[in-house]
Every structure is written in C-alpha cells, then in structure tokens.
C-alpha cells in the first residue's frame, strides 16, 4: 500500500511538509514517495494529504495507477470539454 508521484509532478513542494510519515523525497525530475514509509495517511487523516494539496491533476496515483486527482477534478472542466476548447482556440 503506497502512493506514487508520476512525471506530471512539477516539484511545487506543496506535498512535502504535509506528509505525516515523511515519505516524500526530492528526486530528478520530480518528487518520489518511499513505498516503505507511505501509509496513504491511514490512521492519520481521512484522505492522503499529498493528493489533497497537489495542484496537478494526475500527478499522484494509487497502487492501481489510478490518479487521486483525475483530469477535471480540480478545474471542474470535463476532459472532453477541455480537449474541444484547445481545438477551438487558435495558437498564438
């Protein structure tokens, strides 16, 4: 049982001080989670604190590789609408 930070991470440092187990550490090119220390905050909080604060959709995944903040969850924009908007907006 451990979460994973994937390449979408921008190293904003928001998650590091919130981890009660100090399982998040700096690596290149993004942060990583020590699987031996990560408890997914069970027993400490209702939700994993790293995912609760992460501003990047899809940057933290569970053991099934499912994002804890899936696309659209933070912005409220459904992924299909976001894709359509990108096609409608001319590049400058």
MIKEPA-534594 format. One record per residue: x, y, z of N, C-alpha, C, CB in turn; residue in three letters. Coordinates in nm, 2 decimals. Glycine has a CB too. Layout:
# residues N
{npx->X npy->Y npz->Z capx->X capy->Y capz->Z cpx->X cpy->Y cpz->Z cbpx->X cbpy->Y cbpz->Z rest->ALA}
...
# end
This chain:
# residues 92
{npx->0.08 npy->-0.12 npz->0.00 capx->0.00 capy->0.00 capz->0.00 cpx->0.09 cpy->0.12 cpz->0.00 cbpx->-0.10 cbpy->0.00 cbpz->0.12 rest->UNK}
{npx->0.09 npy->0.19 npz->-0.11 capx->0.17 capy->0.31 capz->-0.12 cpx->0.12 cpy->0.39 cpz->-0.25 cbpx->0.32 cbpy->0.29 cbpz->-0.13 rest->UNK}
{npx->0.13 npy->0.52 npz->-0.24 capx->0.10 capy->0.61 capz->-0.35 cpx->0.23 cpy->0.63 cpz->-0.43 cbpx->0.04 cbpy->0.74 cbpz->-0.30 rest->UNK}
{npx->0.21 npy->0.68 npz->-0.55 capx->0.32 capy->0.71 capz->-0.63 cpx->0.31 cpy->0.85 cpz->-0.70 cbpx->0.34 cbpy->0.60 cbpz->-0.74 rest->UNK}
{npx->0.41 npy->0.93 npz->-0.70 capx->0.42 capy->1.05 capz->-0.77 cpx->0.48 cpy->1.03 cpz->-0.91 cbpx->0.50 cbpy->1.16 cbpz->-0.69 rest->UNK}
{npx->0.40 npy->1.07 npz->-1.01 capx->0.45 capy->1.04 capz->-1.15 cpx->0.50 cpy->1.17 cpz->-1.22 cbpx->0.33 cbpy->0.98 cbpz->-1.24 rest->UNK}
{npx->0.54 npy->1.15 npz->-1.34 capx->0.61 capy->1.26 capz->-1.41 cpx->0.54 cpy->1.39 cpz->-1.43 cbpx->0.65 cbpy->1.21 cbpz->-1.55 rest->UNK}
{npx->0.41 npy->1.39 npz->-1.41 capx->0.33 capy->1.51 capz->-1.41 cpx->0.37 cpy->1.61 cpz->-1.30 cbpx->0.18 cbpy->1.48 cbpz->-1.41 rest->UNK}
{npx->0.43 npy->1.56 npz->-1.20 capx->0.47 capy->1.64 capz->-1.08 cpx->0.56 cpy->1.76 cpz->-1.13 cbpx->0.55 cbpy->1.56 cbpz->-0.98 rest->UNK}
{npx->0.53 npy->1.88 npz->-1.08 capx->0.61 capy->2.00 capz->-1.12 cpx->0.70 cpy->2.04 cpz->-1.00 cbpx->0.52 cbpy->2.11 cbpz->-1.16 rest->UNK}
{npx->0.72 npy->1.96 npz->-0.90 capx->0.80 capy->1.99 capz->-0.78 cpx->0.77 cpy->2.13 cpz->-0.72 cbpx->0.95 cbpy->1.99 cbpz->-0.83 rest->UNK}
{npx->0.64 npy->2.14 npz->-0.69 capx->0.59 capy->2.27 capz->-0.63 cpx->0.62 cpy->2.27 cpz->-0.48 cbpx->0.45 cbpy->2.29 cbpz->-0.66 rest->UNK}
{npx->0.65 npy->2.16 npz->-0.42 capx->0.68 capy->2.14 capz->-0.28 cpx->0.56 cpy->2.14 cpz->-0.18 cbpx->0.78 cbpy->2.25 cbpz->-0.23 rest->UNK}
{npx->0.44 npy->2.15 npz->-0.24 capx->0.32 capy->2.16 capz->-0.15 cpx->0.30 cpy->2.04 cpz->-0.07 cbpx->0.20 cbpy->2.18 cbpz->-0.24 rest->UNK}
{npx->0.33 npy->1.92 npz->-0.12 capx->0.30 capy->1.79 capz->-0.05 cpx->0.41 cpy->1.76 cpz->0.05 cbpx->0.30 cbpy->1.68 cbpz->-0.15 rest->UNK}
{npx->0.53 npy->1.80 npz->0.04 capx->0.64 capy->1.75 capz->0.12 cpx->0.61 cpy->1.78 cpz->0.27 cbpx->0.77 cbpy->1.82 cbpz->0.08 rest->UNK}
{npx->0.58 npy->1.90 npz->0.31 capx->0.56 capy->1.93 capz->0.46 cpx->0.43 cpy->1.86 cpz->0.51 cbpx->0.55 cbpy->2.07 cbpz->0.48 rest->UNK}
{npx->0.34 npy->1.82 npz->0.43 capx->0.21 capy->1.76 capz->0.48 cpx->0.22 cpy->1.62 cpz->0.50 cbpx->0.10 cbpy->1.79 cbpz->0.38 rest->UNK}
{npx->0.32 npy->1.55 npz->0.45 capx->0.32 capy->1.40 capz->0.47 cpx->0.36 cpy->1.37 cpz->0.61 cbpx->0.43 cbpy->1.34 cbpz->0.37 rest->UNK}
{npx->0.26 npy->1.30 npz->0.68 capx->0.29 capy->1.27 capz->0.82 cpx->0.40 cpy->1.16 cpz->0.85 cbpx->0.16 cbpy->1.22 cbpz->0.89 rest->UNK}
{npx->0.42 npy->1.09 npz->0.74 capx->0.53 capy->0.98 capz->0.75 cpx->0.66 cpy->1.02 cpz->0.69 cbpx->0.48 cbpy->0.86 cbpz->0.68 rest->UNK}
{npx->0.67 npy->1.15 npz->0.64 capx->0.79 capy->1.20 capz->0.58 cpx->0.84 cpy->1.10 cpz->0.47 cbpx->0.91 cbpy->1.22 cbpz->0.69 rest->UNK}
{npx->0.74 npy->1.05 npz->0.39 capx->0.77 capy->0.96 capz->0.28 cpx->0.80 cpy->1.02 cpz->0.15 cbpx->0.65 cbpy->0.86 cbpz->0.27 rest->UNK}
{npx->0.78 npy->1.15 npz->0.14 capx->0.81 capy->1.22 capz->0.01 cpx->0.95 cpy->1.27 cpz->0.01 cbpx->0.70 cbpy->1.33 cbpz->-0.02 rest->UNK}
{npx->1.02 npy->1.24 npz->-0.10 capx->1.16 capy->1.30 capz->-0.11 cpx->1.19 cpy->1.35 cpz->-0.25 cbpx->1.26 cbpy->1.19 cbpz->-0.07 rest->UNK}
{npx->1.28 npy->1.44 npz->-0.25 capx->1.32 capy->1.50 capz->-0.38 cpx->1.40 cpy->1.41 cpz->-0.46 cbpx->1.39 cbpy->1.64 cbpz->-0.36 rest->UNK}
{npx->1.37 npy->1.40 npz->-0.59 capx->1.45 capy->1.33 capz->-0.69 cpx->1.44 cpy->1.40 cpz->-0.82 cbpx->1.40 cbpy->1.18 cbpz->-0.70 rest->UNK}
{npx->1.51 npy->1.36 npz->-0.92 capx->1.50 capy->1.42 capz->-1.05 cpx->1.43 cpy->1.33 cpz->-1.15 cbpx->1.64 cbpy->1.45 cbpz->-1.11 rest->UNK}
{npx->1.33 npy->1.38 npz->-1.22 capx->1.29 capy->1.52 capz->-1.24 cpx->1.18 cpy->1.56 cpz->-1.15 cbpx->1.26 cbpy->1.54 cbpz->-1.38 rest->UNK}
{npx->1.13 npy->1.47 npz->-1.06 capx->1.01 capy->1.50 capz->-0.98 cpx->1.03 cpy->1.43 cpz->-0.84 cbpx->0.88 cbpy->1.46 cbpz->-1.04 rest->UNK}
{npx->0.94 npy->1.47 npz->-0.75 capx->0.94 capy->1.40 capz->-0.62 cpx->0.90 cpy->1.26 cpz->-0.63 cbpx->0.84 cbpy->1.47 cbpz->-0.52 rest->UNK}
{npx->0.94 npy->1.18 npz->-0.53 capx->0.90 capy->1.04 capz->-0.52 cpx->0.85 cpy->1.01 cpz->-0.38 cbpx->1.02 cbpy->0.95 cbpz->-0.56 rest->UNK}
{npx->0.78 npy->0.90 npz->-0.37 capx->0.73 capy->0.85 capz->-0.24 cpx->0.79 cpy->0.72 cpz->-0.21 cbpx->0.57 cbpy->0.84 cbpz->-0.25 rest->UNK}
{npx->0.85 npy->0.72 npz->-0.09 capx->0.91 capy->0.60 capz->-0.03 cpx->0.80 cpy->0.50 cpz->0.00 cbpx->1.00 cbpy->0.63 cbpz->0.09 rest->UNK}
{npx->0.78 npy->0.39 npz->-0.08 capx->0.68 capy->0.29 capz->-0.05 cpx->0.68 cpy->0.23 cpz->0.08 cbpx->0.68 cbpy->0.19 cbpz->-0.16 rest->UNK}
{npx->0.80 npy->0.22 npz->0.14 capx->0.81 capy->0.16 capz->0.27 cpx->0.76 cpy->0.25 cpz->0.38 cbpx->0.96 cbpy->0.12 cbpz->0.30 rest->UNK}
{npx->0.75 npy->0.37 npz->0.36 capx->0.71 capy->0.47 capz->0.46 cpx->0.56 cpy->0.51 cpz->0.44 cbpx->0.80 cbpy->0.59 cbpz->0.47 rest->UNK}
{npx->0.52 npy->0.51 npz->0.32 capx->0.38 capy->0.57 capz->0.28 cpx->0.27 cpy->0.48 cpz->0.34 cbpx->0.37 cbpy->0.58 cbpz->0.13 rest->UNK}
{npx->0.18 npy->0.54 npz->0.41 capx->0.07 capy->0.47 capz->0.47 cpx->-0.06 cpy->0.51 cpz->0.41 cbpx->0.06 cbpy->0.48 cbpz->0.62 rest->UNK}
{npx->-0.05 npy->0.60 npz->0.30 capx->-0.17 capy->0.67 capz->0.24 cpx->-0.25 cpy->0.75 cpz->0.35 cbpx->-0.26 cbpy->0.56 cbpz->0.17 rest->UNK}
{npx->-0.18 npy->0.78 npz->0.45 capx->-0.23 capy->0.86 capz->0.56 cpx->-0.34 cpy->0.79 cpz->0.65 cbpx->-0.29 cbpy->0.99 cbpz->0.51 rest->UNK}
{npx->-0.35 npy->0.66 npz->0.63 capx->-0.45 capy->0.58 capz->0.71 cpx->-0.41 cpy->0.59 cpz->0.85 cbpx->-0.45 cbpy->0.43 cbpz->0.66 rest->UNK}
{npx->-0.51 npy->0.62 npz->0.93 capx->-0.49 capy->0.63 capz->1.08 cpx->-0.45 cpy->0.77 cpz->1.12 cbpx->-0.38 cbpy->0.54 cbpz->1.12 rest->UNK}
{npx->-0.41 npy->0.86 npz->1.02 capx->-0.38 capy->1.00 capz->1.05 cpx->-0.49 cpy->1.09 cpz->0.99 cbpx->-0.24 cbpy->1.03 cbpz->0.99 rest->UNK}
{npx->-0.53 npy->1.07 npz->0.87 capx->-0.62 capy->1.16 capz->0.80 cpx->-0.72 cpy->1.08 cpz->0.72 cbpx->-0.55 cbpy->1.26 cbpz->0.71 rest->UNK}
{npx->-0.83 npy->1.14 npz->0.69 capx->-0.94 capy->1.07 capz->0.61 cpx->-0.89 cpy->1.05 cpz->0.46 cbpx->-1.07 cbpy->1.15 cbpz->0.61 rest->UNK}
{npx->-0.81 npy->1.14 npz->0.41 capx->-0.76 capy->1.14 capz->0.27 cpx->-0.61 cpy->1.15 cpz->0.27 cbpx->-0.83 cbpy->1.25 cbpz->0.19 rest->UNK}
{npx->-0.54 npy->1.10 npz->0.17 capx->-0.40 capy->1.12 capz->0.16 cpx->-0.37 cpy->1.27 cpz->0.15 cbpx->-0.34 cbpy->1.04 cbpz->0.04 rest->UNK}
{npx->-0.29 npy->1.32 npz->0.24 capx->-0.26 capy->1.46 capz->0.24 cpx->-0.19 cpy->1.52 cpz->0.12 cbpx->-0.18 cbpy->1.50 cbpz->0.36 rest->UNK}
{npx->-0.10 npy->1.43 npz->0.06 capx->-0.03 capy->1.48 capz->-0.06 cpx->-0.13 cpy->1.50 cpz->-0.18 cbpx->0.08 cbpy->1.37 cbpz->-0.10 rest->UNK}
{npx->-0.22 npy->1.41 npz->-0.19 capx->-0.32 capy->1.43 capz->-0.30 cpx->-0.42 cpy->1.55 cpz->-0.27 cbpx->-0.40 cbpy->1.30 cbpz->-0.32 rest->UNK}
{npx->-0.44 npy->1.57 npz->-0.14 capx->-0.54 capy->1.67 capz->-0.10 cpx->-0.48 cpy->1.81 cpz->-0.14 cbpx->-0.57 cbpy->1.67 cbpz->0.04 rest->UNK}
{npx->-0.35 npy->1.83 npz->-0.14 capx->-0.29 capy->1.96 capz->-0.16 cpx->-0.24 cpy->1.97 cpz->-0.30 cbpx->-0.18 cbpy->1.98 cbpz->-0.06 rest->UNK}
{npx->-0.21 npy->1.86 npz->-0.37 capx->-0.15 capy->1.86 capz->-0.50 cpx->-0.23 cpy->1.95 cpz->-0.60 cbpx->-0.13 cbpy->1.72 cbpz->-0.56 rest->UNK}
{npx->-0.17 npy->2.04 npz->-0.67 capx->-0.24 capy->2.13 capz->-0.77 cpx->-0.24 cpy->2.07 cpz->-0.91 cbpx->-0.18 cbpy->2.27 cbpz->-0.77 rest->UNK}
{npx->-0.18 npy->1.96 npz->-0.93 capx->-0.16 capy->1.90 capz->-1.06 cpx->-0.25 cpy->1.77 cpz->-1.07 cbpx->-0.02 cbpy->1.87 cbpz->-1.09 rest->UNK}
{npx->-0.34 npy->1.78 npz->-1.17 capx->-0.43 capy->1.66 capz->-1.19 cpx->-0.35 cpy->1.54 cpz->-1.24 cbpx->-0.54 cbpy->1.69 cbpz->-1.29 rest->UNK}
{npx->-0.36 npy->1.43 npz->-1.18 capx->-0.30 capy->1.31 capz->-1.23 cpx->-0.16 cpy->1.29 cpz->-1.18 cbpx->-0.30 cbpy->1.31 cbpz->-1.37 rest->UNK}
{npx->-0.10 npy->1.37 npz->-1.10 capx->0.04 capy->1.36 capz->-1.05 cpx->0.06 cpy->1.26 cpz->-0.95 cbpx->0.08 cbpy->1.50 cbpz->-1.00 rest->UNK}
{npx->-0.05 npy->1.22 npz->-0.87 capx->-0.03 capy->1.12 capz->-0.77 cpx->-0.13 cpy->1.01 cpz->-0.80 cbpx->-0.06 cbpy->1.18 cbpz->-0.62 rest->UNK}
{npx->-0.08 npy->0.89 npz->-0.80 capx->-0.16 capy->0.77 capz->-0.84 cpx->-0.16 cpy->0.67 cpz->-0.72 cbpx->-0.12 cbpy->0.71 cbpz->-0.97 rest->UNK}
{npx->-0.26 npy->0.58 npz->-0.72 capx->-0.26 capy->0.48 capz->-0.62 cpx->-0.20 cpy->0.35 cpz->-0.68 cbpx->-0.41 cbpy->0.44 cbpz->-0.58 rest->UNK}
{npx->-0.20 npy->0.24 npz->-0.60 capx->-0.14 capy->0.12 capz->-0.65 cpx->-0.19 cpy->0.06 cpz->-0.78 cbpx->-0.14 cbpy->0.01 cbpz->-0.54 rest->UNK}
{npx->-0.31 npy->0.10 npz->-0.82 capx->-0.37 capy->0.06 capz->-0.94 cpx->-0.34 cpy->0.15 cpz->-1.06 cbpx->-0.52 cbpy->0.04 cbpz->-0.93 rest->UNK}
{npx->-0.26 npy->0.25 npz->-1.03 capx->-0.22 capy->0.35 capz->-1.13 cpx->-0.34 cpy->0.45 cpz->-1.16 cbpx->-0.16 cbpy->0.29 cbpz->-1.25 rest->UNK}
{npx->-0.43 npy->0.46 npz->-1.07 capx->-0.54 capy->0.55 capz->-1.08 cpx->-0.51 cpy->0.68 cpz->-1.02 cbpx->-0.68 cbpy->0.49 cbpz->-1.02 rest->UNK}
{npx->-0.53 npy->0.79 npz->-1.09 capx->-0.50 capy->0.92 capz->-1.03 cpx->-0.59 cpy->0.96 cpz->-0.92 cbpx->-0.50 cbpy->1.03 cbpz->-1.14 rest->UNK}
{npx->-0.53 npy->1.01 npz->-0.81 capx->-0.62 capy->1.05 capz->-0.70 cpx->-0.69 cpy->1.19 cpz->-0.73 cbpx->-0.53 cbpy->1.07 cbpz->-0.57 rest->UNK}
{npx->-0.63 npy->1.27 npz->-0.82 capx->-0.69 capy->1.39 capz->-0.87 cpx->-0.70 cpy->1.37 cpz->-1.02 cbpx->-0.60 cbpy->1.52 cbpz->-0.83 rest->UNK}
{npx->-0.81 npy->1.30 npz->-1.07 capx->-0.82 capy->1.27 capz->-1.21 cpx->-0.84 cpy->1.40 cpz->-1.29 cbpx->-0.93 cbpy->1.17 cbpz->-1.23 rest->UNK}
{npx->-0.82 npy->1.39 npz->-1.42 capx->-0.85 capy->1.51 capz->-1.51 cpx->-0.99 cpy->1.56 cpz->-1.49 cbpx->-0.83 cbpy->1.47 cbpz->-1.65 rest->UNK}
{npx->-0.99 npy->1.69 npz->-1.47 capx->-1.12 capy->1.76 capz->-1.44 cpx->-1.16 cpy->1.78 cpz->-1.30 cbpx->-1.23 cbpy->1.69 cbpz->-1.51 rest->UNK}
{npx->-1.10 npy->1.70 npz->-1.21 capx->-1.13 capy->1.71 capz->-1.07 cpx->-1.10 cpy->1.84 cpz->-1.00 cbpx->-1.07 cbpy->1.59 cbpz->-0.99 rest->UNK}
{npx->-0.99 npy->1.90 npz->-1.04 capx->-0.95 capy->2.03 capz->-0.98 cpx->-1.01 cpy->2.15 cpz->-1.05 cbpx->-0.80 cbpy->2.04 cbpz->-0.97 rest->UNK}
{npx->-1.02 npy->2.14 npz->-1.18 capx->-1.07 capy->2.26 capz->-1.26 cpx->-1.22 cpy->2.26 cpz->-1.27 cbpx->-1.00 cbpy->2.26 cbpz->-1.39 rest->UNK}
{npx->-1.28 npy->2.14 npz->-1.26 capx->-1.42 capy->2.13 capz->-1.29 cpx->-1.46 cpy->2.12 cpz->-1.44 cbpx->-1.49 cbpy->2.24 cbpz->-1.22 rest->UNK}
{npx->-1.36 npy->2.12 npz->-1.52 capx->-1.38 capy->2.12 capz->-1.66 cpx->-1.37 cpy->1.97 cpz->-1.71 cbpx->-1.27 cbpy->2.21 cbpz->-1.74 rest->UNK}
{npx->-1.47 npy->1.92 npz->-1.76 capx->-1.47 capy->1.78 capz->-1.81 cpx->-1.36 cpy->1.76 cpz->-1.92 cbpx->-1.60 cbpy->1.73 cbpz->-1.87 rest->UNK}
{npx->-1.28 npy->1.65 npz->-1.91 capx->-1.17 capy->1.63 capz->-2.01 cpx->-1.21 cpy->1.65 cpz->-2.15 cbpx->-1.11 cbpy->1.50 cbpz->-1.99 rest->UNK}
{npx->-1.33 npy->1.61 npz->-2.19 capx->-1.38 capy->1.62 capz->-2.33 cpx->-1.40 cpy->1.77 cpz->-2.37 cbpx->-1.51 cbpy->1.54 cbpz->-2.35 rest->UNK}
{npx->-1.45 npy->1.85 npz->-2.27 capx->-1.47 capy->1.99 capz->-2.30 cpx->-1.33 cpy->2.06 cpz->-2.31 cbpx->-1.55 cbpy->2.05 cbpz->-2.19 rest->UNK}
{npx->-1.24 npy->2.02 npz->-2.23 capx->-1.10 capy->2.08 capz->-2.23 cpx->-1.04 cpy->2.06 cpz->-2.37 cbpx->-1.02 cbpy->2.03 cbpz->-2.12 rest->UNK}
{npx->-1.05 npy->1.93 npz->-2.41 capx->-0.99 capy->1.90 capz->-2.54 cpx->-1.06 cpy->1.98 cpz->-2.66 cbpx->-1.01 cbpy->1.75 cbpz->-2.57 rest->UNK}
{npx->-1.19 npy->1.99 npz->-2.65 capx->-1.26 capy->2.07 capz->-2.75 cpx->-1.22 cpy->2.22 cpz->-2.75 cbpx->-1.41 cbpy->2.06 cbpz->-2.73 rest->UNK}
{npx->-1.20 npy->2.27 npz->-2.63 capx->-1.16 capy->2.41 capz->-2.61 cpx->-1.02 cpy->2.43 cpz->-2.67 cbpx->-1.17 cbpy->2.45 cbpz->-2.47 rest->UNK}
{npx->-0.93 npy->2.34 npz->-2.65 capx->-0.80 capy->2.35 capz->-2.71 cpx->-0.80 cpy->2.35 cpz->-2.86 cbpx->-0.71 cbpy->2.24 cbpz->-2.66 rest->UNK}
{npx->-0.89 npy->2.27 npz->-2.92 capx->-0.90 capy->2.27 capz->-3.06 cpx->-0.96 cpy->2.40 cpz->-3.12 cbpx->-0.99 cbpy->2.15 cbpz->-3.11 rest->UNK}
{npx->-1.05 npy->2.46 npz->-3.04 capx->-1.12 capy->2.59 capz->-3.08 cpx->-1.03 cpy->2.71 cpz->-3.07 cbpx->-1.25 cbpy->2.61 cbpz->-3.00 rest->UNK}
{npx->-0.94 npy->2.71 npz->-2.98 capx->-0.85 capy->2.82 capz->-2.95 cpx->-0.73 cpy->2.82 cpz->-3.04 cbpx->-0.81 cbpy->2.82 cbpz->-2.80 rest->UNK}
{npx->-0.72 npy->2.93 npz->-3.12 capx->-0.60 capy->2.93 capz->-3.21 cpx->-0.47 cpy->2.96 cpz->-3.13 cbpx->-0.62 cbpy->3.04 cbpz->-3.32 rest->UNK}
{npx->-0.37 npy->2.89 npz->-3.18 capx->-0.24 capy->2.91 capz->-3.11 cpx->-0.18 cpy->3.05 cpz->-3.16 cbpx->-0.14 cbpy->2.80 cbpz->-3.15 rest->UNK}
{npx->-0.12 npy->3.12 npz->-3.07 capx->-0.06 capy->3.25 capz->-3.10 cpx->0.08 cpy->3.25 cpz->-3.08 cbpx->-0.12 cbpy->3.36 cbpz->-3.01 rest->UNK}
# end
